[in-house]
Amino acid sequence: MTGADTARQASGHDIHEQDAALIRRSWHDPEAFAGLFDRYVEQIHHYVARRLGTDAADDIVAETFLAAFRRRHSYDTERAMARPWLYGIATNLVARHRRSEQRYLRVLHRTGMDPLPEPMADAVAARVTAQMDERRMAKALGRLSPDDRDVLLMAAWGGLSYEEMAQALEVPIGTIRSRLHRARKKMQAALGADPTTRIQEV
């Protein structure tokens, strides 16, 4: 199930409208904000964990939702879906840990270890054969500029659209397209395949 599918799970109304309505309700009923946390915490955690590792992700995700809660009164409720807003906050927090991310990518490049744990089963054999690709991917990601890497990973691991990324990063869609095109071209040269697909698989 994609992030968009998850975001549409709810009773008969469109969940995108419910995000804004939930935030509005939380202005007077702070506990209502927990609904937004429940809706997006796994997506945000997955995105951050793949960038900084699970341990760091726990703290970043907590900071993301705390910051969102504190800023909820300034949220533009004309934007029915809050997902880009949350990814923007998370990405800004990741930016404070650029050194940690670079260090993490270097470790992944050396070891081929995936940032997220998975069950020991048939996947183990697949992981062994995939380690070399992961090392190459980590090395290529580490060579991208921070801005290009943000856009590529928001698309690949967050599943955000151009419009959502533009909202999240507060830049024009044209800038998003330019950064993503540049990042994909560099990853394509390094990996020899469509980078978004490769990144989604690992």
N, C-alpha and C positions, 0 to 999 in steps of 0.2 A: 504493500500500500504506500503510495507516495504521500509527501507532506500535504499536497493539495487535497488528496482523498481524505486524509485524516482531518484536514481543516474543514471538510464539508460534512463530517459526521455530526448530526444533531437532528432534532425534531424538524418538522417540515420547513422551517425558514432557512434561508441561506446563512451559513455560519459566518460569512464575511460581514454581514450586517450585525450579527450577534457580537462580534469582537468589539465594535464601536459601542454598541448598546451596553455591553458588559462593563466597559471602561467607564461609560457615563454613569452607570449604576454604582460603580465603586467610588465615585466622588462622594456619595452620601452613605454608602454601605461598603466600607473598605474590604470586608470579607468576600465581597463578590469578585474581587480581583483574583482570588484563588482559582476561579474558573478559567481565567486566561493562562495562569500557570499550568494547570492540569492539561490544557489544550496544546501547549507548545513546548513544555519543558523537555520532552524526549527529543524533539527535533533540534532544539538549540543545543542540548547536551551532546548529541551525536556530532553536530557540526564542529563544536569547540573541541571535543575530545579528539577528533581526527586531526586537529591543528596543533593542539598543545598536550594531548595525553589525558587520560581519564582523571588523574588526581587533580591536575590544574583545572580541568573542565568543571569539576564540582564547585570550585570557588568562583569561577567566572560565571557560571550559570546562576549561582546565588546572587552575585553582584548584578547580573543583567536584570533579573526580575525585581531586585530591590530598587535599582535605578529606575526601572519602568514604573514601579509602584509610586515612587516619589515624584515622577514626572507626569503621572496620569492626568492631572488637571490641565496640563498643556497639550495633551494629545489632540490632534486634529480629527474629530469624530466624523468629518466628511470622508476620511479614509476608513472605509468599512472594515478592512482586514488589517489586523495589527501585526501580522507576521513580518513584513518588511521592517517595521519600527523595531521589533525585538532583535532581528538579525543585525540591524544597524547598531544597536546598543552593544550587542555581543561582539561585533567586529571591531568596534572602537575599543572595547576592553581588551580584545586579543592584541590590538595594536600596541598596548602598553607592555606586551610580553613578546615583542618582536625577537629579542635575543633568545628567549625560551623557545620560540617557534623554530628559529634557525638551529638552535642546539638540538631540538627534537628531530628536525629533518635530517641533521647530520647523523644522529643515532639510528634513525630509520634507514638511512643510506648505508651505514656500516653493517647493521644487523639484519635488515629486512623484516624486522618485527612490526606487525600491524599495531596501530595505536589503540585499537579496541579488541578486548578479549573475545574469544568465540569458543563454543563447545568443542571438546576434544572428540571428534568423530571422523566421518569421511573427509571433513574439511581439512584435516591435518595434512593429508597428502597433497591436496590442492595448494595449501599454504607453502609447502616446501618448494613446489615448482614455481610458485608466484613470487618468491622472495627476491629473485633477481630483478623482476619487473618493478617491485616495490622500491628497491634500492635506486633504480634508475629514475623512477618517478620522484622520489624524495630529493634526489640530486637536482633534477630539473626544476622542481618547485622552489628549491632553495635559491636558484639562480634568477627567479622572477623578481621583479620589483614588488614591494609590499602592496601597492595599489592593484597591480595586475593579478597578484596572487589572491587578494581579497575577492575580486570579481570572479575569477576562475573557480574558487572553492565555494563561493556562495551559489554559483550555478550548479557545480558538480555535486557538492555534498548537501547544499541547502535546497536545491531544486528551484531557486528563485528565477522569475522571469526578468527580462530586461527592465520592465517597468518597476518591479519590486526592488531590484537592485538599485535602480536610480533613486527610489524613495529611501531605501535603507542608507545609502551612502550620500544622499543629498547632492547628487551630481546629475547633469543632463544625460538622457538616454544615449545620445551620440557618444558621450564619453565612455559609457558602459560598453557600448558596441566596440569602440576602438580598443579599450583595454582587453576585452574578452578575445577579440580577434588576434591581438598581439600575443596574448598569453597562450592561446590555442596553437598559434603558429610555432611558437617556441617549444611547446610541449610536443607538438607533432614532430618537430625535428629531432627531439630527444628520444621519443618513445616509438616513433614510426607508426603511430596509429592515432585514431581519434582520441584526444586526451580526456574529454569529458566522460566518455564511456569507460576508459581505463580507470579513471579515478573513482567512478561510481562503483566499480567492481571490487576495489580493494578496501 
